[in-house]
Amino acid sequence: MRRPRIAIAELSHETNAFARTRVDLAFAERCGIARGSTVVTRARDTATVLAGFIDIADELAFTLVPLLAVWITPAGLVTCDAYETLLGELIDRLEAAAPVDGVLLSLHGAMVAEHIQDADGELLRRIRATVGQSVPIVAVLDLHANISPLMVEQADLLIGYHTYPHVDQRARGRQAGLALARLLERTIHPTPVLVKPPMLPTSQRMTTDRPPMRTLMQHAEAWERHPRVLDVTIAGGFPPADVPEAGLSVVVTTDDDPALAARVAEELAALAWDLRHGFLGGVATWEEAAEAIRHIERGPLVLVDIADNPWTGGPGDSVELLRFLLKEQARPAALALVRDPEVVAECFRAGIGATIEVELGGKTDDLHGPPLLVRGTIQLFSDGRYVNAGPMHAGVTVDLGRTVVLRVEGIDVLVTERAESPIDLNVFRSHGIEPTEQRVLGLKGKGHFRAAFEPIAERVVLVEGPGITGSDLSRLPFRFIRRPIWPLDMA
């Protein structure tokens, strides 16, 4: 009996339309593009969607046809050239592999190109045009996807993450593989319904271990136990993509029961609307953060600036958190990270042990605060590569580019060539810093850090400096989101 040939691919980007750095082909290449068999060797045994695809292929004796995989660090719009080149290569590889019996995709759901707002929907449309209507396509989406009608129309099944931080990616990949097996057997007939209440929540209160998202997920998972319900996806959305589809989405997919899908989707959308105010807040003032520092007992206090989160498209070069820690004289403390390739180069020229005076950070734009003049001693150099311990993205290699540990008045600052959100304790440990021994840990993030850092923290405090990734949507000059929408236009 012939083994089913299953194509797998990943093309994932969360696009912040207000970020100055655009994603050209060189940017994508720096993020690490895997092609052909390298897709499997790189992803196997990691906490990723692709690893889930591989698991199911091994268990069900699928023949995997790996095409292309790239997870692009969130940034600004994807250039026309980068989008068309990457998608063109994916399609060329898919055509060369024909015939395939099914397609499994790891997408984000909030990618925006210069020339195409619904870049994920267009990707699915082109793959559908390539394989035809009879070949099933199952795509896994991020919990922050902006799900569009085109995406629902072009895939047989969309499956979203259930967790934030995203610790269930491999499980969702496995779910997608099992669903594809049932589609190949013709034992299910998916009937999806998409409902989008007029909501544009930000993500600092979207973590799924606490209300309101926990409440929504509990209801979704209860409905998934219904024998006719194949999947319930609740995606909180990604506002700074600035597209008409931005915002919360509910997709309910039943087995040949569209009436049930519509009823459940409307019910969950109404519940989300009722819970909407729970998505607001969660951010301390800088004065409250200072008070928290003064009352640390054992530490560490994990202090997170959400306004310059690289995984929301921030440049990573704001120094507002460092400015604050210096003012409050928090010691010992460590900060991850400040992206500043110029300072990294200057440090490498000076050498280990040298004391230098530099203008740190604030070089990408004028939206994230000015540079900070600091005098620091160079403690360590590294290539910036380490492997995440998990739980999120366990086994995944991170590349910060050349990295320096610069000690500024007792605070160890990771100065890097590339911007990534620090979600793993190994960001510090790989650079000779033990996070549990710090009084304060400064991070740039929104929610993913919680999986690794919350268990070691005495307390977690979110603050919001200047920037484009925070909770205050009134800072952003939206052009394309649908209006009216909560919380911008209605209570």
N, C-alpha and C positions, 0 to 999 in steps of 0.2 A: 504494500500500500504506500502510495507516495506521501511523503511528509509535507504538510502545508508550508509554503514559503512565505514568511512574514517579514516585511520591510519595517525597519525601525529607524527613527530619526529624531533629532532634537534641534529646534531653532527657537531659542527663548530669549526674549528681551522685554524688560519693563521700562517703558519709555516715559521720561519726564519731559514734556514739551517745552518746559521753561528752563531746562538745563542748557548751558552754553556749549558744552562739549557734545558734538555730534558723533554718531557711530559710523565711521567710515570703515572700509575693508581692513585697513591696518589696525584699527581699534579692535575689530572682531578677531583678527588673527592673534593679537596679543592676549586675548582671552582664552585662546587655545581651541582650535578647530580640530576635531577628530574625524577621520575619514575611513570608510571601509571597515576592516577588521579591528582597527584601533578603537572604534566606537565601543566595541565589546570589551576589549582588554582594559581600557581605561575605566569603564563604568562598573565592571563586575565587582561584586562585594563592597559596593558603596551604598550609602543611604540615599539613593536617587531613584527617580522614576525609571531611568534606563535599566538600572539593576533589577527592578521589578519585572520589566519586560524580559530580561535575560533569564530570571528565575523561572518564569512560566514557560519560556521556550525550552528550557532544560527539562522541566517536569512533563510537558506535553509533547515532547519530541517535535517541536517546530524546527524548521530550518530557518535560522535568522539570516536576514539580508540587511546588514547594517549599511546605512547610506552616509549620513553626515550628522555630527553632533557639535553644537556650540551653545554654551550658556554665556551670554554676553552681559557683562556688568552693567547694571542700570545706568543710563546716561540720557543724553538728549535724543532728538529725532535720528532715526536710521537713514543714512543717505540713500538716495535712489540707487546709486551704483552698488552700495553694499547689499541692499535688499535684493536687487535683481540678480546680483552675482551669486549670493548665497542660495537664494531660492532656485535660481537657474541651475546651479550645480546639483542641488537636491533633486530637482525634477530630472535632470540628465541621468543621474545615477539610478533613479527609479525606473526610467525608461530602459536603461541598459540592463536592469535586473529582470525585466518582464519575461514571463508573467509572474506576478506575485498574487497570493491568495488573500492577503490582508495587509493593513498598514497600521502601525502603532506609532503615535507621535507624542513627544513631550514638548509642550508649548507653554508660554506664559499666559497669553490672553490679553496683554496690555501693550503689545508692540505697535508702534506708530512709525511709519516711514514718511519721508519728505513728500512723497507723491501719493501715498495711500494711507488714509487714517485707520481703516480696519485691516491692518497688515496681517493679523492672524486669520481673519476671515478670508482674505484673498489667498493666503497660503493654502488654506484648506480647499478653496475653490479650484486652484490650479492642480492640486494633487487629485482631487476628484475628477477633473477633466482628463488627467493622465491615466488613471486606473479604471475609469468608467463607473457606472452606477452599481454594478454587481459585486465589486470588491469592497468589503467592509473597511471603514476607517474609524478607529477609536483614538481619541486625543485626550490626554490628561492636561488639566489646566491648573494654574496657580490659584490660591484662595483670593488673590487680589486681581483676578482677571476682570476685564470689562467685556462681558459676554455680549455678542451681537447676534441678531437673527441670522446673518449669513453664516456664522460659525455653527449655529445649531442646524441649519439647513444642509450644510456640506458634509458634516460628520454623521456617522451612524449613531455615535454615542460620545458625549462629552462627560468626563469624570473630573471633578474638582477635588483639591486637597480638603481634608477635614480639619486640619490643625494649623495653628499659627502660634508659635513657631512651627515651621513645616517639617515635622518629624515623621510624617506618614507618607512621604513621597514614594518610598519603595513599595509600601502597601498599596498605594493607588496605582502604581505601575503593574503590580500583580493583579489587581482588580480589573484593570483594562485588558490584560492578557487573557484572563479567564472569560471576560465578556466577549472578546474577539473569538475565542474558541466556540462559544455558544452561537455567535453569529455565523460562523463557518458551518456549524451543524444545522443551521436554520431552525433552532429551537426557541429563539426569541425574535420578536419583531418590535424594535424600539419605536416608541411614539413620544417624542420630547415636547415639552411646552416651556417656553421662556416667559417669565414675568419680571418686569423691572419697575419697582416702585420708584418714585421721584426722590431718591436718596443718594447723597454723595458723602458717605462717612469717611473720615480719615482713620488711619489704622492703629493709632496708639492705644485705643481701647477695643481693638478687634481680636485680641488674643483669645483663644478658644478654651482656656481653662477658667474663664470667669465671664459673668454676664457683660454685655448682652449676647455676644457671639456664642457663648456656651449654651445659652437657652435655645438659640436658633438651631445649633447643631444637634442638640438633644432631640428636638422635634424632628429634624431631618432624618436622623438615624432611626428614630422610632418608625417613621414612615418607610424607611428602607427595609424594615422587617415585613412589610406587607407583601404577600406573594406576587402581586402584579406590579410592584414597583422595582425597577431595575437600579435606579440611582437617583439620589437627590443631591444636587450641588447648590450650595449657597456661596457665592463669591462676593466678598465685600467691596471689590472694585478698587480702582486706582485713579483718584481724582486728577493728578497732574498730567495724565496723558492728554487731557483736554480734548476729548472726542465726544460725539453725541452718545456713544454707548457707555461712557464713564458712569460708574456708580454700582450700587448693589444689584445683584442678579440672582434670580432663583430659576434653576432648570430642573424640572422633574421629568424623568423618563420612565414610562411604564411599558409593560409588555402588551402592546396592542390594545391600549385602553386610554385613548386621548382624553376622554371625559374625566377620568380619575386624575390624570396628570394635570389637567387644568385646575381641578378643584384643589388639589394639594398645593400646587404652585401659588394659587391665589391666597390660600390660607396662610402659607409661610410668608408671602410678601406682606400680607396684612399684619402678621405678627412682627415682622421686621420694622414696619412703620410704627407700630405701637411702642416698640423698644428703642426707637431712634435716639432719644435723648441720652441713652446709656453710652452711646458712642462718643459723646462730647467729654471734654475735660481730661483728667488724668495727668496734667502737666503742672509741675510746681513752679512758683516764681523763683527767681534767683535768690531772693531773701529767704524763702523757705528752704532752699537748698543749702544756704549758708548755715541756717539753724540746724539742719540735719547733720552737717559736718561737725558742728560743735557738740552734738550729743551722741556721736559714735561711741559705742562701748568696746567692741572687739573688732569690728570691721570685717570685710570691707563694705563701705558704702559704694554701691555701683551707681554712678552719676552719668546719665545718658543725655547727650544733646541730640534731639530728634530733628533739628532744622538743617543739619548738614549730614544726613544719612546717605552714604554712597549707594546703598541698595534701594534708595528711592530716587536716585539721580543726582544727589548732592556731589559737589566736587571733592569733598573730603579735606579741603584745605582751610576751613575755618579754625581760628585759634581762640574763639570765645571761651571754650571750656578751659583751656590752659590759662587764659587771662584770669578767669574766675578762680581757679585753683591756686594760682600765685597770690592773688589778693587775699584769699582765705587762709593761706599758709598751711594747706593740707599736706601733711607728711606722715609716713611715706606714701607716695602716690605714683600711679603709672597711668599713662594716657595712650590709647590707641584710637585713632592715629591722626597725623597731619600729613597730607600729601604735599610734598614740596620737592620736586626733582632738582631744583636749583640748589637748595640747601643740602640735599643728599650729596650732590656732586662736590660741593664745597667741603663737606665733612670728609669725603673720601680723599680729597686732596690734602687735607690737614693731617689726617691719621688718627689712630686710636690714642686716647689720652690727651689730645689737644683740647684747649679751651678756645672757643670761637664766639664771635658776636655776629649774629645774623638777623635779617628781617624774615621772620618765619610766617608762612601761610598767607592767606588773603590775596593770592595772585591770579586766581581764575577769573573772578568777576568782582563787582562791587556790591554783591547781594549777601555776602556771608561774613561781613565784617572786615576791618583793615588788618594788615600784617601786624605782627608783634615783634618788637625788638627784644631779643633774648641773648643772654650770655650763658653758654652751656658747655659741658665737658663731654666729649665723645666717649661713650662706654663700650660700644660694640658695633660691628658691621655684620651684615648678613646678606644673602641673596634674596631674602624675603619669601622663601618657599618653605611651607610647612604643611603637614597633613592634619586635617581636622580629626579630633578624637570623638566628636559627637556630643549629644545625640543627633543634632542636625548636621547633615552633609558629612557624616562620619566616613572617613576613608578618602575624602575628596582633597586634592592638593590645591592649596591657595598660593598665589604668586603676587606678592606685593611689590615686585621689582626690588632693586637695591634698597636696603633699609638700614637706618642708623638708630641706635638708642642714644638719644641726647639728654643728658641729665641737666635740668634747668632748676636751680635752687631746690634740689632734693626731689624733683619730679622727673621720672623717667618717661620721655616722650618718644614714641615710635614715629620717626619721620621717614616717609616712604616715597617711592616713585609712582606707585599706582594706588588708587583708592579702592578699598573693599571694606565692607562692614565687618567689624570684628564680632563674630558670632561664637567663637570657640576659645577655650582657655589656652589653647596652644599658640594663639597669637602672641601671648606674653611668654609662655614657657619656652617657646622656640627661640626667644630672644633673651634668655637668662633671667627672666622676671617671674617670680612665683606670685600669682595673683592673690592667693589666700593670705599672704603676708603683708598686703598693702592696706593702709587705712582707707584710701579712696582709689577706686578704679574709674577712670574716665573713659567713656565709650561714645561712639557715634552710631546710632541705630534707631530702632523704632520698637521692634518686638522680638526679632529673631534671637537677639542676645540672651533672652530669658532662659532658653533651653539649657544653656551651659552655665550662665552666670548667676541666675536666681538661686540655684541650690547652694552656692557658696556665699551669698550676700547676707549681710546683716539687714540691709535695707536697699531697695531700688528706688531711685528718684529720677524722674524725667524732667528735663528743662528744655527750653526752646530759645536758642539764640537767633540771630538773623539768618535767613536762609529760605530755600524753596521747598523743603521737605517736611515742614512741621505740621501742626494741627490747625493753624490759622489760615484757612483757605482765602480769606479776604486779601491776603498778600499777593495772590496770584491773579494776573490779568487774563482771565479766561476769555476765549473767543468762540469755542465750538461746543461746549457742553450744552445739553438741552436745558432749557429754562421754562418755567420756574423749577427750582430744585432745592431741596432741603440740604444743608442748613443755610444756604446763601439767600434764599428768597422767601422762606416760609418757616414758621415756628414748629 
